[in-house]
Amino acid sequence: MIDLRTRYLGLELRTPLIASAGPLQTKVDMAQRMQEAGAGAIVLPSMFEEQLVHESMDLHALLESWADLSPEAEGFSPDMHDYNLGPRTYLEYLETLAGGLDIPVLASLNGSSGGGWVGYARRMADSGAAAIELNVYQVAADPSVPGTEVERRYLDLVGEVRAAVSVPIAVKIGPYFSSMAHMAMRLIEAGADGLVVFNRFLQPDIDLETLTVVPTLHLSTREEIRLPLRWIAILRGHVAGSLAATTGVHTAEDVLKMILAGADAVMMTSALLKNGPEYLRLVLDGVELWLAERGYEGVEQAKGSLSQRSGPDPSAFERANYMEALSTYSSRFH
Ligand SMILES: Cc1cc2nc3c(=O)[nH]c(=O)nc-3n(C[C@H](O)[C@H](O)[C@H](O)COP(=O)(O)O)c2cc1C
């Protein structure tokens, strides 16, 4: 019997698979199906700073772009109309879900500047959130603002949320810091209990028909795991807090790679949108089988065994090994 339990943010999860913030979690029955299929925890969609500051936000364009996703989601397309619930509905829903499920329910706050809205984290905790995931979403486009200032804003924000709640905090970050390992360490020092690596930013597109800039939202592909995989492996040895992997995780193999690299928890959204909540069970079965075949007792034992610090070749995750990659590529043509 493989022990799938893992510790994440000080919480004991029965499995390492977490449904990351996404639309399926906005329905109680979907959340229950995820629990039944083996999810270790679920993260609710984000409550956005704009919603809390202005009490409303026009997410219309984003939701319309979701409509374009339906073919990608291969028949599994949830209703997005009430995706971004108003603040009061969000808290009520959180309370219902946290009270009704046995697994931890995490709430998510999304913003980029400090201020009164951050106090909302406390209301989330009071409504039953086992932890707060803080998604700092910022496109640093102002040339007059140096990187140090951008980083300071992140750290201040984490400090403000830390002051507001006693439940654990995870910070969902993007991959664009110049010194990722240093920044990761400082986020933990500022009060985060863990990091979610990495946020997948929406990238705008240009519509050549209408000559307008449109938001686009496509599901991830498996190719995308390698960026978070590298950084989970590097950060495992440097960061005292928990690490969750997100972006591009679609199969049991992807989950195993993240665990071996050092992830405490592994998150999925796109794969669940494509395949439905029961897909979690299939992935977990694959994880369990692989661990059993190789004689592991459980997830904790496998965790980090191929991280930069523990693996056989510590430089492998830092090497920008174009020469090697190119030689294997060209050998295909001989
Ligand atoms: C339709 C959709 C809605 C999402 N909503 C949120 C959100 O509200 N907050 C958040 O932090 N991430 C959100 N995400 C990002 C996911 O939580 C996840 O980090 C990202 O999709 C990468 O993981 P994946 O490759 O498993 O999809 C959303 C993703 C999708 C596809």
The ligand as an ORCA input file, in Angstrom:
! r2SCAN-3c Opt
* xyz 0 1
  C     -10.310     28.888    -17.137
  C      -9.208     29.136    -16.140
  C      -9.446     29.939    -15.030
  C      -8.424     30.182    -14.100
  N      -8.685     30.974    -13.005
  C      -7.681     31.210    -12.121
  C      -7.920     32.029    -10.982
  O      -9.022     32.531    -10.747
  N      -6.873     32.252    -10.135
  C      -5.624     31.711    -10.326
  O      -4.728     31.924     -9.515
  N      -5.392     30.925    -11.400
  C      -6.370     30.670    -12.285
  N      -6.125     29.876    -13.370
  C      -4.776     29.289    -13.530
  C      -4.744     27.851    -13.024
  O      -4.996     27.800    -11.621
  C      -3.360     27.205    -13.292
  O      -2.357     27.787    -12.484
  C      -2.945     27.320    -14.743
  O      -4.024     27.012    -15.630
  C      -1.776     26.387    -15.072
  O      -2.063     25.056    -14.728
  P      -2.554     23.951    -15.801
  O      -1.447     23.783    -16.778
  O      -2.811     22.738    -14.974
  O      -3.794     24.481    -16.427
  C      -7.133     29.620    -14.300
  C      -6.905     28.803    -15.420
  C      -7.918     28.554    -16.338
  C      -7.627     27.669    -17.528
*
